[in-house]
Structure formats: structure tokens, C-alpha cells
Amino acid sequence: MDVALTQSIVSTANALASRETADAVQVTVLKKALDTQETAAATLLAALPQPPLATEGPLGTQLNTYA
């Protein structure tokens, strides 16, 4: 077996392994960023005041349908 071919195969395998590791790290960072955004959005939605019931008209005077 040619030594250069063996070194090329090893080099390619190492490059693929490091690429897979980098991809995994990037996916993990993305998931953490999405979790952070989810938490921030939930906090903002919870801070919104609930609109009062309507006082006149056919809609919203009997049942609060805000969700």
C-alpha cells in the first residue's frame, strides 16, 4: 500500500471527524439560542396586560375570549 495514499486517507478521516464535531457544536449553540429566545418571548407575552371586557356591543360583553 502506498504511504501517501494511507496518509491521504487518514487526513481525510481526521478532517471529517473534526467537521462532524464542529457541526455538532453549532447545532448545540443554535438549540441554546432558540431556548433563550423562547424564554424571552414567553416572558414578554406574560407581561402583556389582558384587555378588559367590552362594555357595549354584541361581542365581548359576556365572555372574555382573549387567549
Beta strands, then each sheet from edge to edge (+ up, - down):
end
